[in-house]
């Protein structure tokens, strides 16, 4: 199916790898359906677009709008992607990108064929106001799943607070959300908690999330079969049906999954050596351990994790994140002395970047110990592996609840960015995840069923393909902008 009428879409990603890549995968899908797209990007992130631009070079359906990264006092010069910055810099990055408002308006007014819709990341909620000023629509893109997004929306709509500002164990209940989740205060979004605690820039952040609630449409990187009740809840909560579940958003079939577009840095082990090591292992008996591009373990956590892997007796691949320029001094991820010698032949340690999708899809891998970032969750689901959940922040606690308590395709092994697991308990959970107990065999059946549902969703006639078609049709039906009505003072965002 292709859109019958040409429509111009401005796509505005948030510059974090876990946000940019799925939105670029969505961009590829929309371009395939005949839409004309301009991707807004800052200079240092432009190379990330190379694969998608080369795929659509002949059709010229995807172009770029390259705008200088706005200076911000909390972001050192030269940093344009949060993968090189501490997690706290998410808020600073959100504030800095707001300064692109005026340049976008200027580009819009001078363009011979201005866009009729903006698709922008959930962390760019201020673009809802921008779209209103330009007389066009804004669609929010959520790289998080529907379950986690339901919790995020509820927080910013109801603004719960603690009775005791020092009580980190204060429980917040979400009675309207399906399955009525409850979370202690320390597991809520750090961005939300900063707002409640009076962060001076957080009023802007609040208005951004309120902008998400008011936007014309919502695209979620999930699939109906995994989160149906939450998608239905979001449609009810937002008061409209313009909620499209289009995931799992995956790179094109001919993409190099270990290539530079998916790469987060250097590595001590080549892709070929990793594959060769896995080739020599039994089917489904290797546990892959990785905590994403943002999370770093303390030395105490790393010691217990390493001991747990050693005691488990299983084969494993352990990806250790190298400290970044913005890292903390206590986050060095040092291995226990002699650990690698003791597990030689049974464990493979990768320092730096790992080709995660390649590893997960290898026949030898049967379980994935993860921080439960949504992209990692989807990659694990598509690979059909058992998920060992160690959520550490953001939407990860909601994701763990979905996986462990509701879909029952995972095992919770630890919770918290600074919680130190017990190595004996961890060893038992790791061994069980690739074992043959009746409980694990049943879980493996559920894992396979969920994988099959995910793969069906992205096939022709599948639920996510139908949602993508519906999204393209809805965008194609939007009226062209009456940009001549924009008042001069609106160019400054006033």
C-alpha positions in Angstrom: 0.0 0.0 0.0 1.2 3.5 -0.7 -0.2 6.9 0.2 -2.3 8.2 -2.7 -1.5 11.8 -2.0 1.9 13.3 -1.4 2.4 14.7 2.1 5.4 16.3 3.5 6.4 15.2 7.0 9.0 16.8 9.3 10.6 14.1 11.5 12.4 15.4 14.6 14.3 12.7 16.6 15.7 13.2 20.1 19.5 12.7 19.9 19.8 9.5 21.9 20.5 6.2 20.1 17.6 4.4 21.7 15.3 7.2 20.5 16.8 8.0 17.1 17.1 4.5 15.6 13.5 3.4 16.0 12.2 6.8 14.7 14.5 6.4 11.7 13.1 2.9 11.1 9.6 4.5 11.2 10.8 7.1 8.7 11.9 4.3 6.4 8.5 2.7 6.6 6.7 5.9 5.8 9.0 6.7 2.9 8.2 3.2 1.5 4.5 4.3 1.6 5.1 7.3 -0.6 5.4 10.1 1.9 8.0 12.9 1.5 10.1 13.3 4.7 12.5 15.9 6.0 14.6 14.7 9.0 15.8 17.4 11.3 19.3 16.6 12.6 22.3 18.4 14.1 25.7 18.1 12.3 27.4 15.5 14.5 24.4 13.2 14.3 24.1 13.4 10.5 26.2 10.2 9.8 23.5 8.2 11.7 21.2 8.9 8.7 23.6 7.6 6.1 22.0 4.1 5.8 18.5 5.4 5.4 19.5 8.2 3.0 21.3 5.7 0.8 18.3 3.4 0.7 16.0 6.2 -0.5 18.5 8.1 -2.6 16.9 7.3 -6.0 13.4 8.4 -4.9 14.6 11.5 -3.1 11.8 10.9 -0.6 14.0 11.6 2.4 15.9 14.9 2.8 17.6 16.5 5.8 17.3 19.7 7.6 20.7 20.2 9.4 20.5 22.9 12.1 23.4 23.8 14.4 23.2 22.4 17.9 22.1 25.2 20.3 24.6 26.0 23.0 23.6 25.2 26.6 25.4 25.9 29.9 25.0 22.3 31.1 26.2 20.6 27.9 29.9 20.9 27.0 30.8 22.1 23.5 30.9 19.3 21.0 28.3 17.0 22.6 25.2 16.5 20.5 24.2 13.0 21.5 23.3 11.9 25.0 25.2 8.6 24.7 28.3 10.5 25.7 26.7 12.3 28.6 25.4 11.4 32.1 21.8 10.5 32.4 21.1 13.8 34.1 21.8 15.5 30.8 18.6 14.3 29.3 16.8 17.3 30.8 19.5 19.7 29.7 19.3 18.3 26.1 15.5 18.7 26.1 15.9 22.4 27.1 18.7 23.0 24.6 16.7 21.6 21.6 13.9 24.1 22.4 16.2 26.8 21.0 15.7 25.3 17.5 12.1 26.7 17.6 13.0 29.9 15.7 15.2 28.3 13.1 12.5 25.7 12.3 9.9 28.5 11.9 12.3 30.3 9.5 12.8 27.2 7.5 9.1 26.4 7.4 8.2 29.9 6.1 10.8 29.9 3.4 10.1 26.3 2.2 8.2 26.0 -1.1 6.4 22.9 0.1 6.2 23.1 3.9 5.3 20.0 6.0 1.7 19.5 7.1 2.7 17.4 10.1 5.6 17.1 12.6 6.5 13.7 14.0 8.7 14.2 17.0 10.0 12.3 20.0 8.2 12.1 23.3 11.0 14.3 24.8 10.2 17.1 22.4 6.7 17.8 23.6 7.2 21.6 23.0 6.9 20.9 19.3 3.1 20.6 19.9 3.0 24.3 20.5 5.3 24.9 17.5 2.9 22.9 15.3 -0.1 24.9 16.6 1.8 28.1 15.7 2.5 26.8 12.2 -1.1 25.7 11.7 -0.1 22.0 11.3 -0.5 18.8 13.2 2.0 17.2 15.6 2.3 13.4 16.2 4.2 12.2 19.2 6.6 9.3 18.7 7.1 7.0 21.7 10.2 4.8 21.7 8.7 3.4 25.0 5.9 0.8 25.1 2.2 1.5 25.8 2.4 0.1 29.3 5.2 2.5 30.3 3.7 5.4 28.5 0.4 4.9 30.4 2.3 5.4 33.6 4.2 8.4 32.3 0.9 10.1 31.1 -0.8 9.4 34.4 2.0 11.0 36.4 2.0 14.2 34.3 -1.8 14.3 34.3 -2.4 13.8 38.0 1.0 15.1 39.5 1.1 12.9 42.6 3.4 13.9 45.5 4.7 12.3 48.7 3.5 13.3 52.1 7.0 12.9 53.4 9.6 14.4 51.0 12.2 12.0 52.3 10.2 8.8 52.0 11.6 7.0 49.0 9.4 4.0 49.6 6.2 6.0 49.3 3.9 3.9 47.0 2.1 5.6 44.1 -0.9 3.7 42.8 -2.2 3.9 39.3 -5.8 2.6 39.7 -7.1 3.6 36.2 -4.4 1.8 34.3 -5.0 -1.8 33.4 -3.8 -4.2 36.1 -3.5 -1.3 38.6 0.3 -1.1 38.9 2.0 0.3 42.0 5.5 1.6 42.2 7.6 3.0 45.1 8.6 6.6 44.7 12.2 5.7 43.8 11.1 3.8 40.8 9.2 6.7 39.2 10.7 8.7 36.3 13.6 10.8 37.5 12.4 13.6 35.2 9.1 13.6 37.0 10.6 13.4 40.4 12.8 16.4 39.6 9.7 18.4 38.7 8.0 17.5 42.0 11.2 18.4 43.9 11.2 21.9 42.4 13.8 21.8 39.6 13.7 25.3 38.2 13.6 24.1 34.5 11.0 21.5 35.2 8.0 23.7 34.4 9.2 23.6 30.8 9.5 19.8 31.0 5.9 19.6 32.5 4.5 21.7 29.6 6.3 19.4 27.2 4.7 16.3 28.6 1.3 18.1 28.7 2.0 18.9 25.0 2.2 15.1 24.4 -1.2 14.6 25.9 -2.7 17.3 23.6 -1.0 16.3 20.4 -3.0 15.2 17.4 -1.7 11.7 17.3 0.6 9.1 18.9 2.8 6.4 17.3 4.1 3.7 19.7 6.9 1.3 19.0 4.9 -1.7 20.1 2.5 -4.3 18.7 -1.1 -4.9 19.5 -0.8 -8.5 20.6 1.6 -7.6 23.4 0.0 -4.5 24.8 -3.6 -4.5 23.6 -5.2 -3.4 26.9 -2.7 -0.5 27.3 -3.2 0.7 23.8 -6.9 0.7 24.4 -6.4 2.6 27.7 -4.2 5.2 25.9 -7.0 5.8 23.3 -9.5 6.3 26.1 -7.2 8.5 28.1 -6.3 10.7 25.1 -9.9 10.9 23.9 -9.3 9.8 20.3 -8.3 6.8 18.2 -5.2 8.3 16.5 -2.9 5.9 18.4 -0.9 3.6 16.1 1.1 0.6 17.4 3.6 0.0 14.6 6.3 -2.1 16.2 8.5 -3.8 16.7 10.2 -1.2 14.5 13.2 -3.1 13.0 15.9 -2.1 10.5 15.3 -3.2 6.9 16.0 -6.8 6.1 19.1 -5.9 4.1 20.6 -3.8 6.9 23.9 -4.8 8.4 22.9 -5.3 12.0 26.5 -4.9 13.1 27.2 -1.9 11.0 28.0 1.7 11.9 24.4 2.9 12.0 23.7 0.5 14.9 27.1 0.9 16.6 27.7 2.6 19.8 31.5 2.7 19.9 34.6 0.5 19.7 34.8 -3.1 20.9 37.5 -5.4 22.1 36.0 -8.4 20.2 35.1 -8.5 16.5 31.7 -9.6 15.3 33.3 -12.6 13.5 35.0 -13.7 16.7 31.8 -13.4 18.7 29.9 -15.4 16.1 32.5 -18.1 15.9 32.5 -18.4 19.7 28.7 -18.8 19.7 28.8 -21.3 16.9 30.7 -23.7 19.1 28.0 -23.6 21.8 24.8 -25.7 22.2 21.4 -24.3 21.1 19.7 -22.1 23.6 22.3 -22.6 26.4 24.1 -19.2 26.3 23.0 -16.3 28.5 23.7 -12.8 27.0 24.3 -10.0 29.6 24.1 -6.4 28.6 22.7 -3.2 30.2 22.4 -0.9 27.2 24.2 2.3 26.2 23.4 4.4 29.3 23.5 2.2 32.4 26.8 1.5 34.2 27.4 -0.9 37.1 29.2 0.0 40.2 32.2 -2.1 41.2 30.1 -3.9 43.9 27.4 -4.7 41.4 29.9 -6.0 38.9 31.6 -8.2 41.4 28.3 -9.9 42.4 27.2 -10.2 38.8 30.5 -11.8 37.8 30.4 -14.2 40.8 26.8 -15.0 39.9 27.7 -15.9 36.4 30.7 -17.9 37.6 28.6 -19.9 40.1 25.8 -20.5 37.6 28.0 -22.9 35.5 26.4 -21.6 32.3 28.0 -20.3 29.1 27.6 -16.5 28.8 28.5 -13.4 26.8 29.0 -10.4 29.1 29.1 -6.9 27.6 30.9 -4.4 29.8 30.3 -0.7 29.1 33.4 1.4 28.9 33.4 4.6 31.0 32.4 7.6 29.0 33.5 11.2 29.1 30.6 12.0 31.4 30.8 9.0 33.6 31.2 8.9 37.3 34.4 8.0 39.1 32.8 5.1 41.0 31.5 3.5 37.8 34.5 1.7 36.6 33.0 -1.8 36.2 36.1 -3.6 37.3 36.1 -7.4 37.1 36.9 -9.5 40.2 40.5 -10.5 40.2 41.0 -13.7 38.2 37.4 -13.9 37.0 38.1 -14.1 33.3 40.8 -16.8 33.8 38.4 -18.9 35.9 35.6 -18.8 33.2 37.8 -19.1 30.2 36.1 -21.1 27.5 32.7 -20.7 29.2 32.4 -16.9 29.3 33.1 -14.3 26.6 33.7 -10.7 27.9 33.2 -7.8 25.5 34.4 -4.4 26.5 32.6 -1.6 24.7 30.0 -2.1 22.0 28.4 -5.4 21.2 26.4 -6.4 18.1 23.3 -7.1 20.3 20.8 -8.1 17.6 23.3 -10.5 16.0 24.0 -12.1 19.4 20.4 -12.4 20.5 19.4 -14.0 17.2 22.1 -16.6 17.3 20.7 -20.1 17.9 23.0 -20.6 20.9 21.5 -17.8 23.0 18.6 -18.8 25.2 18.3 -15.9 27.7 19.1 -12.2 28.0 19.9 -10.5 31.3 18.9 -6.9 30.5 18.1 -3.5 32.1 14.8 -3.7 30.3 15.2 -0.7 28.1 12.4 -0.9 25.6 14.5 -1.4 22.5 16.4 -4.2 24.2 13.1 -5.7 25.3 11.8 -5.8 21.7 15.1 -7.2 20.4 14.9 -10.0 23.0 11.2 -10.7 22.2 11.9 -10.9 18.4 14.8 -13.2 19.1 12.6 -15.5 21.3 14.8 -15.6 24.4 13.8 -15.6 28.1 14.4 -12.2 29.6 16.1 -11.8 33.0 15.0 -8.4 34.2 17.2 -5.9 36.1 15.4 -2.6 35.6 17.5 0.5 36.6 15.4 3.6 35.8 13.1 5.5 33.4 10.5 3.2 31.9 12.3 0.0 32.8 10.3 -0.8 35.9 7.1 -0.7 33.9 8.7 -2.8 31.2 9.8 -5.4 33.8 6.2 -5.5 35.2 4.9 -6.2 31.7 7.4 -8.9 31.0 7.5 -10.7 34.3 4.1 -10.2 35.9 1.7 -10.0 32.9 3.3 -11.6 29.8 5.2 -14.0 32.0 8.2 -14.3 29.6 10.8 -13.1 32.1 12.3 -13.5 35.6 13.0 -10.5 37.8 16.6 -10.8 39.2 17.3 -7.4 40.7 15.9 -3.8 40.8 17.6 -0.5 41.0 20.6 1.4 39.6 22.5 1.0 42.8 21.1 -2.2 44.2 23.7 -5.0 44.6 22.3 -8.4 43.8 23.1 -11.6 45.8 25.4 -13.7 43.6 23.9 -17.0 44.8 20.4 -15.9 43.9 21.6 -14.5 40.6 23.4 -17.8 39.8 20.2 -19.8 40.4 18.1 -17.5 38.2 20.7 -17.5 35.4 21.0 -21.3 35.5 17.2 -21.7 35.6 16.7 -19.5 32.5 18.5 -21.9 30.2 17.5 -25.0 32.2 14.9 -27.7 31.5 12.6 -27.4 34.6 8.9 -27.7 33.9 8.5 -24.0 34.9 11.1 -22.9 32.4 9.8 -25.2 29.6 6.4 -23.5 30.0 8.0 -20.0 30.0 9.8 -20.9 26.8 6.5 -21.8 25.2 5.2 -18.3 26.1 8.4 -16.7 24.8 8.0 -18.5 21.5 4.3 -17.5 21.2 5.2 -13.8 21.9 8.0 -14.0 19.3 5.7 -15.5 16.7 3.1 -12.7 17.4 5.8 -10.0 17.0 7.0 -11.5 13.7 3.4 -11.9 12.4 2.7 -8.2 13.3 5.3 -6.9 10.9 4.4 -9.3 8.1 2.1 -8.3 5.2 -1.4 -8.3 6.7 -0.1 -8.2 10.2 -1.4 -5.8 12.9 1.6 -3.4 12.8 1.7 -3.3 9.0 -2.0 -2.4 9.0 -1.4 0.3 11.6 1.5 1.7 9.4 -0.8 1.8 6.4 -3.5 3.5 8.5 -0.9 6.1 9.8 0.3 6.8 6.2 -3.3 7.3 5.0 -4.2 9.6 7.9 -1.1 11.7 7.3 -1.8 11.9 3.6 -5.3 13.2 4.3 -4.1 16.2 6.3 -4.7 19.6 4.8 -1.7 21.6 3.5 -0.6 24.3 6.0 -1.9 27.8 5.7 1.4 29.2 6.7 0.7 32.7 5.4 -1.4 33.1 8.5 1.6 32.9 10.8 2.2 36.2 12.5 5.7 37.7 12.4 6.0 37.6 16.3 5.4 33.9 16.2 8.7 33.3 14.6 10.3 34.0 18.0 8.1 31.5 19.7 6.2 34.2 21.6 
